Amino acid sequence: MDDYGTESDSDYTSYWRDWFISSRGNEYFCEIDEEYLTDRFNLTGLNTEVQYYQYAMDLITDVFDLDCDDEMRETIEKSARHLYGLVHARYIASTRGLTKMLEKYKKADFGKCPRVMCNSHPLLPLGLSDIPNLKPVKLYCARCEDTYNPKSSRHASIDGAYFGTSFHSILFQVYPTLVPAKSQERYVPRVYGFKVHAAAALVRWQNSVRGDMRRRLRKMEVDSGFKDGEDDLEDEDEDEEEIDEEEELQMQLQQHQLVEYRGGATAATGALVPVAAGDAQMGGVA
Ligand SMILES: [Zn+2]
């Protein structure tokens, strides 16, 4: 993959794209391959979205040779940036584009999650709309599964449609091993070391609901994404579940032994039943 990238990039020096992605504020963008840009299939429908489409495309691919005034040049330049963004949203969902964005993600080019408990987990760009000029780009943390505003105003004004609403989900579908374990560490407010009553009650309630959910998922054999034994609650839940199962087993044994007792076979089975069942036998007889 990487060899392919370096080859095609070094064979062709892309002045405009080089300039564009190295410009301040454009750090979120990756370089779109020449090959991708010249495949008309990838550009379907964009000619009606962008003013002076062909000139803009010529500029992006460094074949622009129109003799025009500065004003016109500026208009085409603006169109080229818009066109690049729109193609970018499609490109980063392609195999090549995903690889390039993955490299940037690993280098934390999109910043790190500001949430303390996320331990500087790298962020991914996210569009809240696929339609241009509606919502600026936001950042997504896969660890806390929340979204954030970019720190820099340069980044905060980039159109979210240049990244799209699906990119981060596609990335994790293609690279499922990159999905981080769910964050369970939570901030608990305290006053001089004592938990604040209302907040603590809420956390307990939320934890019990989450416990129920995880138990249900486990029964359905659905992976919840939580690391095993990551919190104490999990163990508590398991204990509870075991108790439930034990109680049921005891009841079954009681009935079984009662039947056997009536049949006069208790002495023979007595040595084989475990301690818990032995207690049950006592209860059953009494
Ligand atoms: Zn986070």
Boltz pocket constraint, residues with backbone or C-beta under 6 A from the ligand:
constraints:
  - pocket:
      binder: B
      contacts: [[A, 113], [A, 114], [A, 115], [A, 118], [A, 121], [A, 141], [A, 142], [A, 143], [A, 144], [A, 145], [A, 146]]
      max_distance: 6.0
